Amino acid sequence: MSRARRSLVAVAVGLLALALLAGAGIALTWSPDLPLSTLAPRWAAPPSAFVDVGGLNVHYRDEGPRDDPAPIVLLHGTSSSLHTWDGWADALRGTRRVVRFDLPGFGLTGPNASADYSDAAYVVFVLQMLDALKLRRVVLGGNSLGGAIAWQTAVAAPERVAQLILVDAGGYAFEATSVPIGFRAARAPGLRSVVRYLLPRSVVESSVRNVFGDPARVTPELVDRYVAMTLRAGNREALAQRLAQMNWGQNVGGLRTLTQRTLVMWGGRDRLIPPAHAQQFVRDIPGSTLVMFDDLGHVPQEEDPKRTVIAVQRFLGAGGA
């Protein structure tokens, strides 16, 4: 065999090896959407329930005494789910009614037909959800995206919100010091079609670790849940649509109109929404209170629920709601 022929054979073998490796990689990370029926047995066990709101089958949990005059309603952040509040719900439901639900485009609720994931659409949805559950006036709390929706709901319908709890809340325009790789992939036009079908577990784990102050707190069970919620049919496309529609910084003037007692909580190691925003919220919301957890990240309620819920209990006890 001539040298040229040997070189051609070597190149062909190398290309074949690369193709086989690529094929193996795709096979290992191939993750098509999963229907709700596949995910519900594990992730929507009692006390989970579903309710129709505007044609959307909304996953929610409603726990605690029904005679609570101001139930606590908790809104999760981007790519999260109602499960992010498990620790707080465990601590509060003995004395307070605690309601949480998966927002459209996330968790087991999944995408809405309109593909409208603007803040304004989420505010309308929250008010519809309160109506569906016959909740007249609530303590409204939220983390990240959920925090942005919470305070905008209070601005839009102040008579429905008795008090506010904002946890690393969105609202002001910002530049993150570190963006989870999952968000970056969802934003990249060239990768959007790929991430709809490929989901390496390592990408999800890296994204979750990115929003924790101490990545060592991220457990395999936690990653399991985030993977499952991402795979819910339609959620990956909805995430890309939400990120394209996000326009924070436009409505923050409304914060100065709030009169509700407000607790602002923040993780000092939040690398997504800068901790300096906590001071901005306190500056703009009259009479608000700040509690900072220097060692926690963007989801302090999930990273250390036992410690963070104490601040909530003190706030609620002092306010009489």
C-alpha positions in Angstrom: 0.0 0.0 0.0 1.4 3.4 -1.0 2.1 6.1 1.6 -0.7 8.3 0.1 -3.2 5.4 0.3 -2.1 4.7 3.9 -2.7 8.4 4.7 -6.1 8.3 3.2 -7.0 5.2 5.2 -5.7 6.8 8.4 -7.9 9.9 7.8 -10.9 7.8 7.0 -10.4 5.8 10.2 -10.0 8.9 12.2 -13.2 10.4 10.8 -15.1 7.2 11.4 -13.8 7.2 15.0 -14.9 10.8 15.5 -18.3 10.0 14.0 -18.7 7.0 16.3 -17.8 9.1 19.3 -20.2 11.8 18.3 -22.9 9.2 17.8 -22.2 7.7 21.2 -22.3 11.2 22.8 -25.7 11.9 21.1 -27.1 8.6 22.2 -26.0 9.2 25.8 -27.4 12.7 26.0 -30.5 12.2 23.8 -33.3 13.5 25.9 -36.6 14.1 24.1 -39.5 15.8 25.9 -41.5 13.7 28.4 -45.2 13.9 28.9 -46.8 15.0 32.1 -48.1 11.4 32.6 -44.6 10.1 32.8 -43.4 12.8 35.3 -46.4 13.1 37.6 -46.2 9.9 39.6 -42.9 11.0 41.1 -43.2 14.8 41.1 -46.9 15.4 41.6 -47.7 13.0 44.4 -50.1 14.3 47.1 -50.5 17.0 48.2 -50.1 18.0 44.6 -53.2 18.8 42.6 -54.1 20.4 39.2 -56.5 23.1 38.4 -57.6 24.6 35.1 -56.7 28.3 34.8 -57.4 29.9 31.4 -57.1 26.5 29.7 -53.8 25.7 31.4 -53.6 22.6 33.6 -51.7 24.2 36.6 -49.8 22.1 39.1 -50.1 23.4 42.6 -50.0 22.5 46.3 -52.2 24.0 48.9 -51.4 23.1 52.5 -52.1 24.3 56.1 -55.2 25.6 57.9 -58.0 26.9 55.6 -59.0 29.6 58.1 -55.7 31.6 57.5 -56.9 35.2 56.7 -53.8 35.8 54.6 -52.4 32.6 53.0 -48.8 32.6 51.9 -48.4 32.3 48.1 -44.9 31.5 46.9 -43.7 31.9 43.3 -40.6 30.1 42.0 -37.9 31.4 39.6 -36.8 30.7 36.0 -36.5 26.9 35.2 -37.5 26.1 38.8 -40.8 24.7 40.2 -43.0 24.8 43.3 -40.6 22.2 44.8 -38.1 25.0 45.5 -40.3 25.9 48.5 -40.5 22.5 50.1 -38.4 23.4 53.1 -40.4 26.6 53.8 -43.7 24.8 53.3 -42.7 22.1 55.8 -41.9 24.8 58.4 -44.9 27.0 57.8 -47.8 24.8 57.1 -48.5 23.8 60.7 -49.7 27.3 61.4 -50.1 29.0 58.0 -51.8 28.1 54.8 -49.1 27.8 52.1 -49.9 27.8 48.4 -47.4 27.3 45.6 -47.7 26.5 41.9 -45.7 25.9 38.8 -45.7 29.0 36.6 -46.5 28.7 32.9 -43.5 27.4 31.0 -42.0 25.7 34.0 -42.4 22.7 36.2 -45.3 20.4 35.6 -47.6 23.1 34.4 -45.7 23.4 31.1 -46.1 25.9 28.3 -49.1 28.0 27.5 -50.8 28.2 24.1 -50.0 31.8 23.6 -46.3 31.5 24.2 -46.5 34.8 26.1 -44.1 34.8 29.0 -43.9 38.5 29.6 -44.0 39.8 33.1 -47.4 41.3 32.4 -48.8 37.9 31.3 -47.4 36.3 34.5 -49.1 39.0 36.6 -52.5 38.2 35.0 -51.9 34.5 35.5 -51.2 34.9 39.2 -54.3 36.9 39.7 -56.3 34.3 37.8 -54.8 31.6 40.0 -55.7 33.5 43.2 -59.3 33.7 41.9 -59.4 30.0 41.0 -58.3 29.1 44.6 -60.6 31.8 46.0 -57.8 33.6 47.7 -58.9 37.2 48.3 -55.8 38.6 50.0 -52.4 37.0 50.4 -48.9 37.3 51.6 -47.1 37.1 48.3 -43.5 35.9 48.0 -41.2 35.0 45.1 -37.7 34.2 44.2 -35.9 35.7 41.1 -38.5 35.7 38.3 -41.1 34.9 41.0 -40.0 37.9 43.0 -40.4 40.1 40.0 -43.9 38.8 39.4 -44.8 39.2 43.1 -44.0 42.9 43.4 -45.5 43.7 40.0 -48.7 41.9 41.1 -48.7 44.0 44.2 -48.4 47.1 42.1 -51.2 46.0 39.8 -53.6 44.8 42.4 -52.5 46.2 45.8 -55.8 45.1 47.4 -54.9 41.5 46.9 -51.4 41.6 48.5 -51.1 42.1 52.3 -47.4 41.7 52.6 -44.4 40.9 50.2 -41.4 38.6 50.5 -38.8 39.2 47.8 -36.0 36.6 47.6 -33.2 37.6 45.3 -35.9 39.1 43.2 -35.8 40.3 39.6 -36.8 43.7 38.5 -33.9 46.0 37.8 -31.7 45.7 34.7 -28.5 43.8 35.5 -25.4 42.1 34.3 -24.7 38.8 35.9 -21.2 37.9 37.0 -22.0 34.3 36.1 -24.9 32.9 34.0 -25.8 29.2 34.3 -24.8 27.3 31.2 -28.4 26.1 30.6 -29.6 29.7 30.3 -26.7 30.5 27.9 -27.6 27.6 25.7 -31.3 28.5 25.7 -30.4 32.1 24.6 -28.1 31.1 21.7 -30.0 30.9 18.4 -27.7 28.2 17.1 -28.1 25.9 20.1 -31.9 26.3 20.8 -32.8 23.5 18.4 -30.1 21.3 19.8 -31.0 21.7 23.5 -34.6 20.7 22.7 -33.4 17.2 22.2 -30.0 16.9 24.0 -29.7 17.4 27.7 -26.5 16.2 29.3 -27.1 15.8 33.0 -23.8 17.6 33.6 -25.2 20.8 32.0 -28.2 20.8 34.4 -25.9 20.0 37.4 -23.5 22.8 36.4 -26.5 25.2 36.2 -27.8 24.3 39.6 -24.4 24.5 41.2 -24.0 27.9 39.6 -26.9 29.4 41.6 -25.8 28.0 45.0 -23.4 29.8 47.2 -21.9 26.5 48.2 -22.1 24.1 45.3 -21.3 21.2 47.6 -24.9 21.5 48.8 -26.3 20.4 45.4 -27.4 16.7 45.8 -28.0 14.1 43.1 -31.7 14.1 44.1 -31.9 17.9 43.5 -30.3 17.5 40.1 -32.8 14.7 39.3 -35.7 17.1 39.9 -34.3 19.9 37.8 -33.6 17.4 35.0 -37.2 16.1 35.2 -38.7 19.6 35.2 -36.6 20.6 32.2 -37.8 17.5 30.3 -41.5 18.3 30.8 -42.8 18.6 27.2 -42.5 22.1 25.9 -40.5 23.6 28.8 -37.2 23.9 26.9 -38.8 25.9 24.1 -40.7 28.0 26.7 -37.4 28.9 28.5 -35.9 30.2 25.3 -39.1 32.3 24.7 -39.1 33.6 28.2 -35.5 34.7 28.1 -36.1 36.4 24.7 -39.1 38.3 26.2 -37.5 39.3 29.5 -37.3 43.1 29.8 -36.4 44.0 33.4 -35.7 47.6 34.3 -38.8 49.0 32.6 -41.4 49.0 35.4 -39.3 49.6 38.6 -40.9 53.0 39.1 -43.9 51.1 40.4 -41.9 49.9 43.4 -42.2 53.4 45.0 -46.0 53.1 45.0 -46.0 50.0 47.3 -47.3 50.3 50.8 -47.2 46.7 51.9 -44.7 45.6 54.6 -41.9 44.0 52.6 -39.2 41.6 53.5 -36.2 41.6 51.1 -34.0 38.6 51.4 -30.8 38.0 49.5 -27.9 35.6 49.2 -24.5 37.4 49.4 -23.0 35.0 46.9 -25.7 35.5 44.3 -23.8 35.6 41.0 -26.9 35.9 38.8 -28.7 39.0 40.2 -26.1 41.2 42.1 -26.6 41.5 45.9 -26.4 45.3 45.4 -30.0 45.0 44.1 -31.2 44.2 47.6 -30.3 47.7 48.6 -32.1 49.1 45.6 -35.3 47.3 46.6 -35.0 48.6 50.2 -34.4 52.1 48.9 -37.4 52.0 46.5 -39.9 50.2 48.7 -40.9 52.4 51.7 -40.5 50.7 55.0 -39.0 47.5 53.7 -36.6 45.3 55.7 -33.5 43.6 54.4 -32.0 40.3 55.6 -28.8 39.2 53.9 -27.3 35.7 54.0 -23.7 36.2 53.1 -22.8 32.6 52.4 -25.8 31.7 50.3 -26.5 32.1 46.6 -29.4 32.9 44.2 -31.9 30.4 45.7 -31.3 30.8 49.5 -34.8 29.3 50.3 -33.6 26.1 48.6 -30.0 26.1 49.7 -30.7 26.6 53.4 -34.5 26.5 54.0 -34.2 26.0 57.8 -32.2 29.2 58.3 -33.9 31.4 55.8 -37.5 30.5 56.9 -36.7 31.8 60.4 -36.4 35.3 59.0 -39.8 34.8 57.3 -41.4 33.6 60.5 -40.1 36.6 62.4 -41.3 38.9 59.7 -44.8 37.4 59.6 -45.0 37.3 63.4 -44.0 41.0 63.7 -46.5 42.0 61.0 -49.5 40.1 62.3 -50.5 38.8 58.9 
